[in-house]
Amino acid sequence: MLYKCIIVDDNEIERDALEMHLKKISSLQIIKVCTSGVEAAEVLSTTEIDIVFSDIDMPELSGMALLKITKNKPLFIFITSHSEYAVESYDLDAIDFIVKPATFERILKAANKAIEYLELKKQISVEGNEQAEIRKENEDFFYFRETKGITKLKYSDVIYIESMGDFSKLFTSNDKHVILVSLKNLEKQLPEDIFTRVHKQYIININHIATLTNHEVHLDFNFIVPISASNRQELMEKSIEKKILSRFIK
């Protein structure tokens, strides 16, 4: 299936380079190459678009402002020279954020992430407003709904969870499960003595922490996820510091 996308960038060289990269991805159809946020807004008001590849820092209407004013929001992938925009872009639920210069490999990874989200949204049918929920039957395991039915999983088997907007991906040592529950709702239902938020897009099982650095959490089975400064401090106070071996015993 072809997914419709548009390119938005006021820089001609970078716009042409992005178009060249996207033309190599067979599942994408470039509907329009826009030279400004204003031009893109006109396209989005009249055309159904699946994915927007947009610069952020543009005159008159920035990429983030474009996302905010778009009613039927497609998935946004921001491509910018300014890494400081990353946090704000995720707060606006952009599917990905790329720092220029954007390589084909990085653009392909972002595009595949967006396509995976769109395909999962089609696969999972929702009756009315009912959402799949985790049921805590006891302290050891929970149930969740996925496309093949209702699955049982032990809390201890979950290494970490990644947000995909309305969906979440649960990673175990050798598998992953996609469920129609947002990370925000999962955080409210999972036992807080086992699971903790370390980033806007990630929840980890603290029992699988192998190494904690200033910016990353290294988990068992070679998984690595980012950690924000505020979440790192909370994790230290909640779980790490009380179990650190002391040089001196009082």
Secondary structure, DSSP 8 states (H G I E B T S, - for coil): --EEEEEE-S-HHHHHHHHHHHTT-TTEEEEEEESSHHHHHHHHHHS--SEEEE-S--SSS-HHHHHHH-SS--EEEEEES-GGGHHHHHHTT-SEEEESS--HHHHHHHHHHHHHHHHHHHHS---TT-----EE-SSSEEEEEETTEEEEEEGGG--EEEEETTEEEEE-SS-EEEES--HHHHHHHS-TTTEEEEETTEEEEGGGEEEE-SSEEEEGGGEEEE--HHHHHHHIIIIIGGGS--SS--
